[in-house]
Amino acid sequence: MMMLQDGSTQLLCLTASSGVPLFTRGASKQLPFSVIGSLNGVHMFGGGQGAVLSCCETEGGGKVVWRVFQDSVMLIAVSGGGQGGQGGGAGGSSKDEEVRLQRLLENVWNCMVLVLGQDELANMRNIERLKRDLRSCFSLIDQLMEDRQEGILGNLTHCADSLLPPNSTLLQEAVDSFAQASDSEFGCLIVHGRIAAATEMWWRLAPQEVVLLSALMRSLSASGSASCDYPVFLPHGSPTVAHRLLRFQLLPGADVCVLCGPTPSLHRAESGLVGRFWTPLVESLRDCLAVGDRCLPASVSLRPDVLALLLINRETRRSVSCVRSLASHLLSDHPLPSKARCWELLKLFYIFSTTRYFSQEEALCVPPEERPQRSNSEDFVLGFSHQPLQCYLVTEECKSYGLQTAQHQLFLLIPPSVPTFALRTVATQTLSDIVAATGF
């Protein structure tokens, strides 16, 4: 597998029954057809012997993960290695990479269902036509693979990346009213690619659906169109019947959408409803946009010794995350990781914590036959006589601290100069400050 560059990932999609390639995405240098055939063949051989091949590691540190969906589509993720070494001493980096790739395959399948519907994927009547239809998924799949936007972690956490606006009540009322006027119970306001407000029924969608719809909104917004009428299937709630996703750009960086039936028409919604509900809120939207990548309103004062944070509300499956400006840490005795590196470390620490110590509620939403093999992490957790509530990790780059309560999970990156005994205080105060100021 050394034909792939270190750190690169290639995704292969084949028919499960015959191994016909449907598409490949990822690494610029694609694997030869003979290698693709061998990867499919070894999986089929295992199946014939009553063994499920889900993951293997190559001599060069690469990783291969297989997953079959609906007895119809096989997805294979091939990692060229090198990423596990970025764990900053997180330990067990091979397992961490497996978790990342398994989550990628799950997201890609749900993305294919979102765009094409389950029927077309489960009942392949015309392979060549399906290949053409699958092209409409590519921009969304590439977004899932590349993690182009810093701070978008929902692909990994299956929690909705959120932004907490300073004027949440006004925006919430506007989203509710706009959705109702659009004959819909499902409405959402996306700011900087994150959910700023949504209707109650939007939050009742499966967490994976909320994450994928946000990713689709980012993809549609990047296309530059002011509005669109896009058919979508909900992978869990409605995999065989399409809904209409109406999306409108309110300001650059701020989009609103609704999931609806045959009415209203795109023209009627655009000409009669958007201006009526959103023109009076232009200043509120600008205030919301000003929150930016911090995702937290000015009313939240973070301690200076917090480099980066990821806060998850376990009940609502929402998350907020941010990386602080390094300018505020110039007095540190240690060279601090860059902003991009902080995002990478935050993801790695999340995987480290949730595969070893903390629970992952989204696993409860997935039927047993659709769950990836997680025996290693499950065995590790069974070694405890209790549910761990806190964990920490000390590396050369930074110190990391994880905190779990009944309602929240908090993951922090902290400069190495902060004493280890003080990490718990930093974490508990940070959680208290955010919840007190925002009610998150």
Secondary structure as the mmCIF struct_conf table of DSSP 4:
data_model
#
loop_
_struct_conf.conf_type_id
_struct_conf.id
_struct_conf.beg_label_comp_id
_struct_conf.beg_label_asym_id
_struct_conf.beg_label_seq_id
_struct_conf.end_label_comp_id
_struct_conf.end_label_asym_id
_struct_conf.end_label_seq_id
TURN_TY1_P TURN_TY1_P1 MET A 2 MET A 3
BEND BEND1 LEU A 4 LEU A 4
HELX_LH_PP_P HELX_LH_PP_P1 GLN A 5 GLN A 5
TURN_TY1_P TURN_TY1_P2 ASP A 6 GLY A 7
STRN STRN1 THR A 9 THR A 15
TURN_TY1_P TURN_TY1_P3 ALA A 16 SER A 18
STRN STRN2 PRO A 21 GLY A 26
BEND BEND2 SER A 28 LYS A 29
HELX_LH_PP_P HELX_LH_PP_P2 GLN A 30 PRO A 32
HELX_RH_AL_P HELX_RH_AL_P1 PHE A 33 GLY A 48
TURN_TY1_P TURN_TY1_P4 GLN A 49 GLY A 50
STRN STRN3 CYS A 55 GLU A 57
TURN_TY1_P TURN_TY1_P5 GLU A 59 GLY A 60
BEND BEND3 GLY A 61 GLY A 61
STRN STRN4 LYS A 63 PHE A 69
TURN_TY1_P TURN_TY1_P6 GLN A 70 SER A 72
STRN STRN5 VAL A 73 SER A 79
BEND BEND4 GLY A 81 GLY A 81
BEND BEND5 GLN A 83 GLN A 83
HELX_RH_3T_P HELX_RH_3T_P1 GLY A 84 GLY A 87
BEND BEND6 GLY A 88 GLY A 89
BEND BEND7 GLY A 91 GLY A 91
HELX_RH_AL_P HELX_RH_AL_P2 SER A 93 LEU A 116
HELX_RH_AL_P HELX_RH_AL_P3 GLN A 118 ALA A 122
BEND BEND8 ASN A 123 ASN A 123
BEND BEND9 ARG A 125 ARG A 125
HELX_RH_AL_P HELX_RH_AL_P4 ILE A 127 LEU A 134
HELX_RH_3T_P HELX_RH_3T_P2 ARG A 135 CYS A 137
HELX_RH_AL_P HELX_RH_AL_P5 PHE A 138 GLU A 146
BEND BEND10 GLN A 149 GLN A 149
TURN_TY1_P TURN_TY1_P7 GLU A 150 GLY A 151
HELX_RH_AL_P HELX_RH_AL_P6 GLY A 154 THR A 157
BEND BEND11 CYS A 159 CYS A 159
STRN STRN6 ALA A 160 ASP A 161
STRN STRN7 SER A 162 SER A 162
TURN_TY1_P TURN_TY1_P8 PRO A 166 ASN A 167
HELX_RH_AL_P HELX_RH_AL_P7 SER A 168 ALA A 181
TURN_TY1_P TURN_TY1_P9 SER A 182 ASP A 183
BEND BEND12 GLU A 185 GLU A 185
STRN STRN8 PHE A 186 VAL A 191
TURN_TY1_P TURN_TY1_P10 HIS A 192 GLY A 193
STRN STRN9 ARG A 194 ALA A 198
HELX_RH_AL_P HELX_RH_AL_P8 GLU A 200 TRP A 203
TURN_TY1_P TURN_TY1_P11 ARG A 204 ARG A 204
BEND BEND13 LEU A 205 LEU A 205
HELX_RH_AL_P HELX_RH_AL_P9 PRO A 207 ALA A 222
TURN_TY1_P TURN_TY1_P12 SER A 223 GLY A 224
BEND BEND14 ALA A 226 ALA A 226
STRN STRN10 SER A 227 LEU A 234
TURN_TY1_P TURN_TY1_P13 PRO A 235 GLY A 237
STRN STRN11 SER A 238 LEU A 251
TURN_TY1_P TURN_TY1_P14 PRO A 252 GLY A 253
STRN STRN12 ALA A 254 CYS A 260
BEND BEND15 GLY A 261 PRO A 262
BEND BEND16 PRO A 264 PRO A 264
HELX_RH_AL_P HELX_RH_AL_P10 LEU A 266 ARG A 268
HELX_RH_PI_P HELX_RH_PI_P1 ALA A 269 VAL A 274
HELX_RH_AL_P HELX_RH_AL_P11 GLY A 275 TRP A 278
HELX_RH_3T_P HELX_RH_3T_P3 THR A 279 LEU A 281
HELX_RH_AL_P HELX_RH_AL_P12 VAL A 282 VAL A 291
HELX_RH_3T_P HELX_RH_3T_P4 GLY A 292 ARG A 294
BEND BEND17 LEU A 296 LEU A 296
TURN_TY1_P TURN_TY1_P15 ALA A 298 SER A 299
TURN_TY1_P TURN_TY1_P16 PRO A 304 ASP A 305
STRN STRN13 ALA A 308 ASN A 313
TURN_TY1_P TURN_TY1_P17 ARG A 314 ARG A 317
STRN STRN14 ARG A 318 VAL A 323
HELX_RH_3T_P HELX_RH_3T_P5 LEU A 326 HIS A 329
TURN_TY1_P TURN_TY1_P18 LEU A 330 LEU A 331
BEND BEND18 ASP A 333 HIS A 334
HELX_LH_PP_P HELX_LH_PP_P3 PRO A 335 SER A 338
HELX_RH_AL_P HELX_RH_AL_P13 LYS A 339 ARG A 356
TURN_TY1_P TURN_TY1_P19 TYR A 357 TYR A 357
BEND BEND19 PHE A 358 PHE A 358
HELX_RH_3T_P HELX_RH_3T_P6 GLU A 361 CYS A 365
BEND BEND20 VAL A 366 VAL A 366
HELX_RH_3T_P HELX_RH_3T_P7 PRO A 368 GLU A 370
BEND BEND21 ARG A 371 ARG A 371
HELX_LH_PP_P HELX_LH_PP_P4 PRO A 372 GLN A 373
HELX_RH_AL_P HELX_RH_AL_P14 SER A 375 LEU A 382
TURN_TY1_P TURN_TY1_P20 GLY A 383 GLY A 383
BEND BEND22 SER A 385 HIS A 386
STRN STRN15 GLN A 390 VAL A 394
BEND BEND23 GLU A 396 GLU A 397
STRN STRN16 LYS A 399 GLN A 404
BEND BEND24 ALA A 406 GLN A 407
STRN STRN17 HIS A 408 ILE A 414
TURN_TY1_P TURN_TY1_P21 PRO A 416 SER A 417
BEND BEND25 VAL A 418 VAL A 418
HELX_RH_3T_P HELX_RH_3T_P8 THR A 420 ALA A 422
HELX_RH_AL_P HELX_RH_AL_P15 LEU A 423 THR A 438
#
